[in-house]
């Protein structure tokens, strides 16, 4: 996965994931200077730990990704421990969820645009 939204979807669906990013060295270096986070994946940022294994820059290679995917597929105990962590994070995020969040956001946007 290489999208914040996709990692959040996988987290909510309780689907173990692999996060892979490889961009130019300059862009990566500038990003690291501007963003103070240990993780790149949105699910990991919200979890405050690595839920989806991240492979960045030089770490992103076929051998590393294959090895981790193989572990997920063949080690049942590991697979279910990752799913359990994801389930716990999703449950903890629910305390921040407001059922009327989208409605409130839309109303705020309309007020800003002075359409109402």
N, C-alpha and C positions, 0 to 999 in steps of 0.2 A: 504494500500500500504506500501511496505517496500523497495522500490527501488527508488533511485534518478531519474533514467531514467523514471520510471513509473509515478512519480509525475510530471515531466516535460511534459510527454505525456498528462496527464490529464489536466494540465494547458493549454497547447496549444489547446486541444480539448474542453476546457471550461467545464470540467466535475468535479463537486465538489467531493472532496476526503476525505478520512480518512487515516491518516498516523499513523501506529502502530509499535512500536519497543519494544522488551523486550529481553535483553541480560544479560549476567552475570553482577553482581554488580561491579566486578573488571574491566571488559572491559568498562562498562558504565562510571565508575569513571575516568579511564585513558583517555577515549575519551573526557570527559568534561574538563580535565586538558589540553589536547593537542589542542582541537578545541575551538576556541573562537567565538561561534555563539549561538544565542538565540534559533535557530531552527535546526532540524535535516533534515527535508525534503528539497530537492534541490529547489523545487518550492518556498517554504517559504524563503529560503536563498536569492534567486534571487529577490523575491518580497519585502524583508526586512520587512516582517510581516507575520503573520499566515494566509495563504490562505487556506491551507489544515489543518484541525484540527489534532493536534499531541497528541497522547496518548503514553506516554513513561513510561517504567518500571511499577511502582505500579498503575499509572493512566490507564494503559492498562488493562481494565477488561470489561467483557461482558456488564455490566450495563451501564458504561460510553459510550462505543461505540454504544450500542443500542439506548441510549438516544439521542446522537448526530445524528445518522442516522435517527431516527424517526423525529427529528426536520427538517432535510433536506427534508424528504419525505412528511411531513404533513404541514409544515409552508411555503406556497408558497412565501410569501414576503421574508422570510429569504433565501430560496433557490435561488431566483432570485438576491438577493443582493450579495450572494457569487459568482454567475455566473458573475455578473457585475464587481465585483472586479477582478476576474480572467481575464475577457476580457480586462480590463484596464491595467493590468500587462502585458499581452501578447502584447498588442499594444505598450506599452512603451519599451518592449524588442526588438521590431523590429528595433529600431534605431541602435542597435548593430549588426544586422544581415548583413552579406555580402554574396551576391549570389555566389560568387566564393570562399567562405570560405573552402569548402571541397577540391576543386582543389588546393588551395594554401597550405593547410595542407599536402596533398599528395605530392606535389612538395618538400616541406620542408623535409618530411620524406625521400624521395628519395635522396635528397642532403646529408642529414645526413648519410644515408647508403651508399652513393657514388655509387648509381646504375645508375644514368643518364649518 
